[in-house]
Structures are given as C-alpha cells and as structure tokens.
Amino acid sequence: MFKFKSKKGSILAYTLVMISIVSIILTASLKVVVSNMNYGINRELKEESLQIAEAGIYFYRWYLAHKVEGLTKSQVNQFWNSGSAYGVSSNYEVDFNGIGKYSISVVPPESNSTIVTVESTGWTYRYPTMQRTVKARFRQPSWSEFSVLCDSDIRFGAGTDVNGPIHSNGGIRFDGVAHNIISSSLSDYNDPDHGGGNEFGVHTHVAPTDPLPPNVVPSRTDVFEVGRTFPVATKEFDGVLSDMANMKNEAGCSNVGSYCAQDNIVVANGIYFNNSDNGRHIILKNDGTMDVSRVLTYDGSSNGITSESSSNNYVIPDGGVVFVEDNAWIEGQINGEKTTIIASDMSGGSDKNIFIGNDILYTNYDGTDIIGLIAQGDIEIIRDSEDDLRIDGALLAQNGRVGREHYGWYCTAWWWGWCTNWEVDVKNTITTNGSIATKQRYGFAYTDNTGYTNRNLIYDNNLLYYPPPYFPTGTNYAIDQWEEI
C-alpha cells in the first residue's frame, strides 16, 4: 500500500493572492473613476463660475451704455467721481438666474484717461468657494486713435511713411508705406487725381498699379504692410461741435452762442481768450507756463504774424483747455502737462484757424505730455515754417483741413511793384507725432514737388488710452482687453 502526503492550504494561498491582485486593480479603477467624476464635476462647476463672471462683465458694459451715453466729458467725470457708480466705492453683487452670483469691482478712469478696469468674480450657490475671476479693460474710442482720420477723398504721395491706422469716409490713394491698417467707407470711387473708371476704396498707384474693380484686390504688402479694408462704417464729424461748445464752457465762458466780453478768463479747468484783435500767439514753455500775446496784424499771403502786443504769462491748464475765440498761432514745448488748445468762433462768425510755423514738442514721450489742437477751420502750416518741422500732438480740423497751402514760387522782395527775388517753396521734412483728424483733404506737399519733400506721420500710441483733455470720443465704452486672473 502506498501512502500519499497532501499539501494542505496551497489553494487558499493562491486564492488570497488573486483576491489581493483583483482588489488592487478594482481600487485603482475606482479611484480613476471617482477622480474622473470629480474632475468632470469640478470642470462643470468651474465653467459655470466662469460664465457667471463673464455675465458680470457684459452687465457692466450694458450699465455704462445706459449711464454715460450722450453725456459731456464733464458729466462723465461727475458720474465717476460721484461715488454712486456700481463697483467703485464697494463691490457690487448681483444674483445670476438663481444659480449663483457675480461680484464686480471697478477702477474708474484716471484723470484725462478713458480706461475703466472691471473685475468680475463668479460662483455658484452649490459650491461658493469654487470661484473664477475675469478682468476686462473698457475704454471710450477717441478721435485720436488714428494716425489720420479724414471725411473726404484723400491722397498720400510717394515718400509718406505712416505708422498708425488711417481711415477716410471717402476714398484713399496711398503711394507711400503704411505700417498699419488703411480703411475707407467706400467700396470704390472716382479718384479726382486720376482719370478712368472707379478705383478701389483704398488703392495705390505704386507699380504695378492696382487693377480696377470688380477685379480681386491684391494684397500689396510692399505698400500696405498690415493690410487694407473697405468698406467700413463712417466717422461722424458734425458731432464735434457739441464738444467744442463744452470746451468753451469749461474754459470759463458760458455764453456758448456769443462772445464773452471779459478777456483772459482763468478758471480751474481752463483759460478763455475772446475775439480781440486778430487772435493769439501762444508760446508753450517747458516750465509749465505759456506766453500769450495779441496778434495785431498778420500777412494773409504767408499766414505769418507781422505785429503783436507784449505777452502775458499764464500757467498751462493741466488737464484743461485753452479756448481762443479767434485764430491762434502756436509753438513751443510742454513738460508734464496734458492740455487742449482750441480756436473757434461759436457765435456764428467765420471759422477760425490754428497756424503753426515752429516746432510743438513734448519733453516726455511716455504719455506724461499730451497736446490736443482743435481748429474750427484749418490747422495750417505757414509759408515760412521751419525746414525740419516737428509737431507732437493730436490735430483736429473740424470744418477745414490739416495741411499747408500751395505756395509754389513766391516773391520775397519787391521794388516799385516789381518782384526782385523769387523763391520756390521746397521744404525738407515735416514729422507729426500723434494723430490727424481733418474734414477736408490733408496735405503738406503737391504734385509739382513743392512743399515738404518728406512727410513722416508717426502715431503716438499713448493717445489710444490718454486722449487730450475733452477731446472728442465715442459715447460708449468698448472692451479692448479680457483675461482670467
């Protein structure tokens, strides 16, 4: 008989090992499932919180549209300084459709700025600690946003170099180099400087000349480095009149429809000069003051001053306006001020002009210094202007144009009615650092090669967020920056 020895417990050991392995796998699988479920739930809750926060941003845009639309610059400033604007003095919380809340915190615009910063934090009632915050920047679009803004057909000749955007309500012929978008409100038009059929709303005659519509618009990156777009919405020039009336009032003369008898009115927000003599000669100084004299006579053929009174010294109204109810000749340099100078006759008389012959300069180019020049008529570069002229600032001609007359050949010396010395009007370089808004066609040079040979139009990016005081802007706030923080 054979005897067998059995190995007791071996199956149990294998069973325990298998159970352990299965348990580990199941536990890991459950953790993965639970983790994915929690991730999905958290993702959904975070998305809800983000959408609630975004709803707060768009609510505030709606709120501003109803509160500031149609208000003057002073009234807008009063709104922000009143302490009653939502989210300024304390957070403003709003229930969102019964599922959560958003809390809005607002940083109002600084002096002479159009920027409003809005932060909106959103959360759900189910998980109030799971919050998300959106930060948006609002600003009022300003007329100083364009390197050139025009209400009529316009031409930029060879030699023109432009950094900022350009827009015209008419057509644009551009034969220089554009480093930003060029736009027109017309799809095509009959270029007054060229015969033949209609041409594109924005076109060039730099070889090879653009084809005529309805051909495909070529890209032409050699001329339009960033591109061109047309047709787009028009910019309304007539509304500037109300801004001019507001600036006259801010300067201390409330008789908007007539002259103020008192001259040299100095108030907190500005200085008013009436229509005595033929205008004012204003020399800006980098010590924060300006010398102002009365223009007694000037030469209508050259637009230069021939006689003037002794000058008086005034503090440049930082954050305010200088309103001249007559023509104004302006030159000089500022240092640390933001100011707007306007020449306008609000009583219904002839349009008044701003004349420039010498440099108008900033000391600081970081947004500390800002000049706005607004003329009811023209902003005119006089005949005897500097050969190398620089103008820092935002220029606006409401009814006229920013430019220079065609002087061609002119006489500088006479003897018994005969000209003894003829000169040709050829200047070297004009540089504008800022922006140009002009009702009529802009121009510093002519097709007979007179005027300024080189025209440099430099756009000052600081004007995008810090337009000159009381400068025309859109009435609504637009969102131009968005980020989650």
C-alpha positions as CSV (number, residue, x, y, z in Angstrom):
1,M,0.0,0.0,0.0
2,F,1.2,3.4,-0.9
3,K,0.9,6.3,1.4
4,F,0.3,9.9,0.0
5,K,1.0,13.1,1.8
6,S,-1.3,16.0,0.9
7,K,-0.2,19.7,0.8
8,K,-2.9,21.4,2.8
9,G,-3.7,25.2,2.2
10,S,-2.0,25.8,-1.2
11,I,-5.2,26.6,-3.0
12,L,-6.1,29.1,-0.2
13,A,-2.8,30.9,-0.7
14,Y,-3.4,31.2,-4.4
15,T,-6.9,32.4,-3.8
16,L,-5.7,35.1,-1.4
17,V,-3.1,36.3,-3.9
18,M,-5.7,36.5,-6.7
19,I,-8.1,38.4,-4.4
20,S,-5.3,40.9,-3.5
21,I,-4.5,41.5,-7.1
22,V,-8.1,41.9,-8.1
23,S,-8.6,44.3,-5.0
24,I,-5.7,46.4,-6.1
25,I,-6.9,46.6,-9.6
26,L,-10.5,47.4,-8.5
27,T,-9.4,50.0,-6.0
28,A,-7.2,51.7,-8.6
29,S,-10.0,51.6,-11.2
30,L,-12.5,53.0,-8.7
31,K,-10.0,55.8,-7.9
32,V,-9.7,56.6,-11.6
33,V,-13.5,56.6,-12.0
34,V,-14.0,58.7,-8.9
35,S,-11.2,61.1,-10.0
36,N,-12.7,61.4,-13.5
37,M,-16.2,62.0,-12.0
38,N,-14.8,64.7,-9.6
39,Y,-12.8,66.3,-12.5
40,G,-16.0,66.4,-14.6
41,I,-18.0,67.9,-11.8
42,N,-15.3,70.4,-11.0
43,R,-14.9,71.3,-14.6
44,E,-18.6,71.8,-15.0
45,L,-18.7,74.0,-11.8
46,K,-15.7,76.0,-12.9
47,E,-17.3,76.6,-16.3
48,E,-20.5,77.8,-14.6
49,S,-18.4,80.1,-12.4
50,L,-16.6,81.5,-15.4
51,Q,-19.8,82.1,-17.3
52,I,-21.3,83.9,-14.3
53,A,-18.2,86.0,-14.1
54,E,-18.4,86.9,-17.8
55,A,-22.0,87.8,-17.3
56,G,-20.9,90.4,-14.8
57,I,-18.5,91.9,-17.4
58,Y,-21.3,92.2,-20.0
59,F,-23.7,93.5,-17.5
60,Y,-21.3,96.3,-16.7
61,R,-20.9,97.2,-20.4
62,W,-24.7,97.5,-20.6
63,Y,-24.8,99.5,-17.4
64,L,-22.2,102.0,-18.8
65,A,-24.1,102.3,-22.1
66,H,-27.2,103.4,-20.2
67,K,-25.4,105.7,-17.8
68,V,-22.9,107.7,-19.9
69,E,-24.3,107.7,-23.4
70,G,-24.9,111.2,-24.6
71,L,-23.1,112.9,-21.6
72,T,-20.5,115.6,-22.0
73,K,-16.9,115.0,-20.8
74,S,-17.7,116.9,-17.6
75,Q,-20.8,114.9,-16.9
76,V,-18.9,111.7,-17.4
77,N,-16.3,112.8,-15.0
78,Q,-19.0,113.7,-12.5
79,F,-20.5,110.3,-12.9
80,W,-17.2,108.6,-12.0
81,N,-16.5,111.0,-9.1
82,S,-20.0,110.8,-7.6
83,G,-19.3,107.6,-5.6
84,S,-22.6,106.1,-6.9
85,A,-21.2,104.2,-9.9
86,Y,-21.6,100.5,-9.3
87,G,-18.5,98.7,-8.1
88,V,-16.3,101.8,-7.5
89,S,-16.6,102.5,-3.8
90,S,-17.5,98.9,-2.9
91,N,-18.1,95.6,-4.7
92,Y,-21.4,95.3,-6.4
93,E,-23.0,91.8,-6.1
94,V,-25.8,90.5,-8.4
95,D,-27.8,87.3,-8.3
96,F,-27.4,85.4,-11.6
97,N,-30.6,83.4,-12.6
98,G,-30.8,81.8,-9.2
99,I,-27.8,79.6,-9.7
100,G,-25.1,81.9,-8.4
101,K,-23.7,85.4,-8.1
102,Y,-21.1,87.7,-9.5
103,S,-19.3,90.4,-7.6
104,I,-18.0,93.5,-9.6
105,S,-15.1,95.6,-8.6
106,V,-14.3,98.7,-10.7
107,V,-11.2,101.0,-11.1
108,P,-12.6,104.3,-12.6
109,P,-10.6,106.2,-15.2
110,E,-7.6,108.3,-14.1
111,S,-7.6,112.0,-14.9
112,N,-7.6,112.5,-18.7
113,S,-8.0,108.8,-19.4
114,T,-10.8,106.8,-20.9
115,I,-9.8,103.5,-19.4
116,V,-12.0,101.7,-16.9
117,T,-10.9,98.4,-15.4
118,V,-13.6,96.0,-14.3
119,E,-13.1,92.7,-12.4
120,S,-16.0,90.3,-12.1
121,T,-15.8,87.2,-9.8
122,G,-18.4,84.5,-10.3
123,W,-19.5,81.4,-8.3
124,T,-22.4,79.0,-7.9
125,Y,-24.6,78.6,-4.8
126,R,-23.8,74.9,-4.7
127,Y,-20.0,75.4,-4.4
128,P,-19.4,79.1,-3.4
129,T,-15.7,78.5,-2.8
130,M,-15.1,77.5,-6.4
131,Q,-14.7,81.0,-7.9
132,R,-13.3,82.4,-11.1
133,T,-12.4,86.0,-11.9
134,V,-12.4,87.8,-15.2
135,K,-10.7,91.2,-15.7
136,A,-11.7,93.4,-18.6
137,R,-10.5,96.8,-19.8
138,F,-13.1,99.2,-21.1
139,R,-12.4,102.4,-23.0
140,Q,-14.2,105.1,-25.0
141,P,-12.9,105.1,-28.6
142,S,-11.2,108.5,-29.2
143,W,-10.7,110.6,-32.4
144,S,-7.0,110.4,-31.5
145,E,-6.9,106.7,-32.3
146,F,-6.0,107.3,-35.9
147,S,-2.8,108.4,-37.4
148,V,-5.0,110.1,-40.0
149,L,-8.8,110.4,-39.9
150,C,-10.5,112.2,-42.9
151,D,-14.0,112.9,-44.0
152,S,-13.2,113.3,-47.8
153,D,-11.2,111.7,-50.6
154,I,-7.5,111.8,-49.6
155,R,-4.2,111.1,-51.2
156,F,-0.8,110.1,-49.7
157,G,2.0,110.6,-52.1
158,A,5.3,108.8,-52.5
159,G,7.6,109.5,-49.6
160,T,4.8,109.3,-47.0
161,D,5.6,106.9,-44.1
162,V,2.8,106.1,-41.7
163,N,2.8,104.0,-38.5
164,G,-0.7,104.3,-37.2
165,P,-4.1,103.4,-38.7
166,I,-5.7,105.6,-41.3
167,H,-9.4,105.9,-42.1
168,S,-11.3,108.1,-44.6
169,N,-15.0,108.4,-45.1
170,G,-14.1,109.0,-48.7
171,G,-11.6,107.1,-50.9
172,I,-7.8,106.8,-50.3
173,R,-5.0,106.7,-52.8
174,F,-1.9,105.6,-50.9
175,D,1.5,105.7,-52.6
176,G,3.8,105.6,-49.6
177,V,4.4,102.9,-47.0
178,A,1.7,102.0,-44.4
179,H,2.7,100.1,-41.3
180,N,-0.9,99.7,-40.0
181,I,-4.4,99.2,-41.3
182,I,-5.7,101.6,-44.0
183,S,-9.6,101.7,-44.2
184,S,-12.2,103.5,-46.2
185,S,-16.0,103.8,-46.0
186,L,-16.3,103.4,-49.8
187,S,-16.0,100.1,-51.8
188,D,-14.9,102.1,-54.9
189,Y,-14.8,105.8,-56.0
190,N,-13.8,108.1,-58.8
191,D,-10.3,109.2,-57.8
192,P,-10.1,113.0,-58.5
193,D,-6.4,112.7,-59.2
194,H,-6.7,110.1,-61.8
195,G,-8.9,109.7,-64.9
196,G,-10.6,106.5,-66.0
197,G,-13.0,104.2,-64.2
198,N,-13.7,103.9,-60.5
199,E,-10.9,102.5,-58.3
200,F,-10.9,100.6,-55.1
201,G,-11.8,102.5,-51.9
202,V,-8.2,102.1,-50.8
203,H,-5.8,101.8,-53.7
204,T,-2.2,102.5,-54.8
205,H,-0.5,103.7,-58.0
206,V,2.8,102.3,-56.9
207,A,3.9,100.0,-59.7
208,P,2.3,97.6,-60.5
209,T,-0.8,99.8,-60.2
210,D,-3.9,98.2,-58.7
211,P,-6.4,96.8,-61.2
212,L,-9.9,98.3,-61.3
213,P,-13.0,96.9,-59.7
214,P,-14.5,94.3,-59.9
215,N,-11.1,92.6,-60.1
216,V,-9.7,90.9,-57.0
217,V,-8.0,93.3,-54.6
218,P,-4.2,92.4,-54.5
219,S,-2.6,92.2,-51.1
220,R,0.3,94.7,-51.9
221,T,2.3,94.2,-48.7
222,D,5.0,96.4,-50.1
223,V,2.6,99.3,-49.6
224,F,0.1,98.1,-47.1
225,E,2.2,96.1,-44.7
226,V,-0.6,95.1,-42.4
227,G,-3.4,95.3,-45.0
228,R,-6.3,97.5,-46.2
229,T,-10.0,97.1,-45.6
230,F,-13.1,98.7,-47.2
231,P,-15.9,99.5,-47.0
232,V,-16.3,100.1,-43.2
233,A,-18.5,102.4,-41.1
234,T,-18.2,106.2,-41.4
235,K,-16.9,108.5,-38.7
236,E,-19.2,111.4,-37.9
237,F,-17.6,114.9,-37.9
238,D,-20.6,117.0,-37.2
239,G,-20.8,115.8,-33.6
240,V,-17.5,117.6,-32.8
241,L,-19.5,120.9,-32.5
242,S,-21.0,119.9,-29.2
243,D,-17.5,119.0,-27.8
244,M,-16.3,122.5,-28.8
245,A,-19.2,124.1,-27.0
246,N,-18.5,122.1,-23.9
247,M,-14.8,123.1,-24.0
248,K,-15.7,126.8,-24.3
249,N,-17.8,126.4,-21.2
250,E,-15.1,124.6,-19.3
251,A,-12.7,127.4,-20.2
252,G,-14.9,129.9,-18.3
253,C,-17.2,131.4,-21.0
254,S,-20.8,130.1,-20.6
255,N,-22.1,132.3,-23.5
256,V,-21.7,129.5,-26.0
257,G,-23.6,131.3,-28.7
258,S,-21.8,134.6,-28.4
259,Y,-18.5,136.2,-27.3
260,C,-17.7,136.8,-23.7
261,A,-16.8,140.4,-23.2
262,Q,-14.3,139.6,-20.5
263,D,-10.9,138.5,-21.8
264,N,-8.3,136.3,-20.2
265,I,-10.8,134.4,-18.1
266,V,-8.9,131.9,-15.9
267,V,-10.8,129.1,-14.2
268,A,-10.0,125.7,-12.7
269,N,-10.4,123.8,-16.0
270,G,-9.0,126.3,-18.5
271,I,-8.4,129.8,-19.9
272,Y,-10.6,131.8,-22.2
273,F,-9.4,134.4,-24.7
274,N,-12.1,136.4,-26.6
275,N,-12.0,137.8,-30.2
276,S,-10.0,140.9,-29.6
277,D,-7.7,141.9,-32.5
278,N,-6.7,139.1,-34.9
279,G,-6.1,136.2,-32.5
280,R,-3.5,135.0,-30.0
281,H,0.1,133.9,-30.3
282,I,0.8,131.2,-27.7
283,I,4.3,130.0,-26.9
284,L,4.3,126.9,-24.7
285,K,7.2,126.7,-22.2
286,N,8.7,123.7,-20.5
287,D,8.4,125.3,-17.1
288,G,4.6,124.7,-17.1
289,T,3.6,128.2,-18.3
290,M,2.9,129.8,-21.6
291,D,3.4,133.3,-23.0
292,V,0.3,134.7,-24.8
293,S,0.2,137.9,-26.9
294,R,-2.4,139.5,-29.1
295,V,-1.9,139.3,-32.8
296,L,-2.3,142.8,-34.1
297,T,-1.6,142.1,-37.8
298,Y,-0.6,139.2,-40.0
299,D,0.3,138.6,-43.6
300,G,-2.6,136.8,-45.4
301,S,-0.3,135.6,-48.2
302,S,2.1,133.7,-45.8
303,N,-0.1,133.5,-42.7
304,G,2.8,134.8,-40.6
305,I,2.5,137.3,-37.8
306,T,3.7,140.8,-38.7
307,S,3.0,142.6,-35.4
308,E,1.8,141.7,-31.9
309,S,1.4,143.1,-28.4
310,S,3.6,142.4,-25.5
311,S,2.9,139.0,-23.9
312,N,1.4,137.9,-20.6
313,N,2.4,134.7,-18.8
314,Y,-0.1,132.0,-17.8
315,V,0.0,128.6,-16.2
316,I,-0.8,125.9,-18.7
317,P,-4.1,124.3,-17.6
318,D,-3.0,120.7,-16.9
319,G,-6.0,118.5,-17.6
320,G,-7.9,121.5,-19.0
321,V,-8.4,123.6,-22.2
322,V,-7.2,126.9,-23.6
323,F,-10.1,128.3,-25.7
324,V,-9.3,131.1,-28.2
325,E,-12.4,132.6,-29.8
326,D,-10.3,133.7,-32.8
327,N,-7.2,132.5,-34.7
328,A,-4.3,131.0,-32.8
329,W,-0.6,130.8,-33.7
330,I,1.0,128.0,-31.5
331,E,4.6,126.9,-30.9
332,G,6.8,125.7,-28.0
333,Q,7.3,122.8,-25.7
334,I,5.5,121.3,-22.7
335,N,6.8,119.3,-19.8
336,G,4.5,117.2,-17.8
337,E,1.2,118.7,-18.9
338,K,-1.9,117.4,-20.7
339,T,-3.8,120.2,-22.4
340,T,-6.0,121.0,-25.4
341,I,-5.9,124.3,-27.3
342,I,-8.9,125.3,-29.5
343,A,-9.5,128.1,-32.0
344,S,-13.2,128.6,-32.7
345,D,-15.9,131.2,-33.1
346,M,-19.0,129.8,-31.6
347,S,-21.1,133.0,-32.3
348,G,-21.6,132.1,-35.9
349,G,-18.7,134.1,-37.4
350,S,-16.1,132.8,-39.8
351,D,-14.3,129.6,-39.0
352,K,-11.1,130.2,-37.0
353,N,-7.7,128.6,-37.7
354,I,-4.6,127.4,-35.9
355,F,-1.3,128.4,-37.6
356,I,2.0,126.6,-37.0
357,G,5.4,127.7,-38.1
358,N,7.8,126.4,-35.4
359,D,8.1,123.1,-33.5
360,I,5.5,122.0,-31.0
361,L,7.3,119.5,-28.8
362,Y,6.9,117.1,-25.8
363,T,9.6,116.8,-23.2
364,N,8.4,113.3,-22.2
365,Y,7.3,110.7,-24.6
366,D,5.8,108.2,-22.2
367,G,2.3,109.6,-22.1
368,T,3.1,112.3,-19.5
369,D,2.9,115.0,-22.1
370,I,-0.2,115.3,-24.3
371,I,-1.3,118.2,-26.5
372,G,-4.6,118.5,-28.4
373,L,-5.0,121.2,-31.1
374,I,-8.6,121.7,-32.4
375,A,-9.4,124.3,-35.1
376,Q,-12.9,125.1,-36.3
377,G,-11.4,125.8,-39.7
378,D,-7.8,124.8,-40.7
379,I,-4.7,123.7,-38.9
380,E,-2.4,125.5,-41.3
381,I,1.4,125.2,-41.6
382,I,2.5,128.7,-42.6
383,R,4.7,129.6,-45.6
384,D,7.8,130.4,-43.6
385,S,7.7,127.3,-41.4
386,E,10.8,125.5,-40.3
387,D,12.7,123.5,-42.9
388,D,12.6,120.5,-40.5
389,L,9.3,120.8,-38.6
390,R,8.0,118.5,-35.9
391,I,4.6,118.6,-34.3
392,D,3.8,116.5,-31.3
393,G,0.1,116.2,-30.5
394,A,-3.4,115.3,-31.7
395,L,-4.6,117.6,-34.5
396,L,-8.3,118.1,-35.4
397,A,-9.7,120.4,-38.1
398,Q,-13.5,120.3,-37.7
399,N,-14.6,122.1,-40.9
400,G,-11.3,122.6,-42.7
401,R,-8.1,120.7,-43.3
402,V,-4.8,119.9,-41.7
403,G,-2.2,120.9,-44.2
404,R,-0.2,123.6,-46.0
405,E,-1.2,125.9,-48.8
406,H,0.3,125.6,-52.3
407,Y,2.8,128.5,-52.3
408,G,4.8,127.3,-55.4
409,W,7.0,130.2,-56.5
410,Y,6.6,133.3,-54.3
411,C,8.2,136.7,-54.1
412,T,10.3,137.7,-51.1
413,A,11.4,141.2,-52.3
414,W,9.6,143.9,-54.2
415,W,10.9,147.2,-55.8
416,W,8.4,149.6,-57.3
417,G,5.8,146.9,-57.8
418,W,8.3,144.5,-59.4
419,C,9.5,141.3,-57.8
420,T,13.3,141.3,-57.4
421,N,13.6,137.9,-55.7
422,W,11.6,134.7,-56.5
423,E,11.8,131.6,-54.3
424,V,10.4,128.2,-54.7
425,D,8.6,126.6,-51.8
426,V,10.5,123.5,-51.1
427,K,10.9,122.3,-47.5
428,N,12.8,119.2,-46.2
429,T,10.9,117.2,-43.6
430,I,7.7,117.5,-41.6
431,T,7.0,115.0,-38.8
432,T,3.8,114.7,-36.9
433,N,3.9,112.6,-33.8
434,G,0.4,112.0,-32.7
435,S,-2.8,111.9,-34.8
436,I,-4.5,113.9,-37.5
437,A,-8.3,114.3,-38.0
438,T,-9.3,116.5,-40.9
439,K,-12.6,117.3,-42.5
440,Q,-11.1,118.1,-45.9
441,R,-8.2,116.6,-47.7
442,Y,-4.9,116.6,-45.8
443,G,-1.7,117.6,-47.4
444,F,1.8,119.0,-46.8
445,A,3.1,118.6,-50.4
446,Y,2.0,119.0,-54.0
447,T,2.4,117.2,-57.3
448,D,4.8,119.9,-58.6
449,N,7.2,118.8,-55.9
450,T,6.7,121.9,-53.7
451,G,6.0,121.8,-50.0
452,Y,7.6,119.2,-47.7
453,T,9.6,116.6,-49.5
454,N,9.5,114.1,-46.7
455,R,6.3,113.5,-44.6
456,N,6.6,111.3,-41.5
457,L,3.3,110.6,-39.8
458,I,4.1,108.8,-36.5
459,Y,1.2,107.6,-34.4
460,D,1.5,108.2,-30.7
461,N,0.2,105.0,-29.0
462,N,-0.3,106.9,-25.8
463,L,-3.2,108.7,-27.4
464,L,-5.1,105.4,-27.6
465,Y,-5.7,105.4,-23.9
466,Y,-4.9,109.0,-22.9
467,P,-6.6,111.4,-25.5
468,P,-6.1,115.1,-24.9
469,P,-8.5,116.6,-22.3
470,Y,-12.1,117.0,-23.6
471,F,-11.0,115.6,-27.0
472,P,-14.0,114.1,-28.9
473,T,-14.6,110.4,-28.1
474,G,-17.3,107.9,-28.7
475,T,-20.0,107.8,-26.1
476,N,-20.0,104.1,-25.5
477,Y,-17.4,102.0,-23.7
478,A,-15.9,99.1,-25.7
479,I,-14.0,96.1,-24.3
480,D,-10.5,96.0,-25.7
481,Q,-8.8,93.6,-23.3
482,W,-10.0,90.5,-21.5
483,E,-8.2,88.0,-19.2
484,E,-8.9,85.5,-16.5
485,I,-6.9,86.1,-13.3
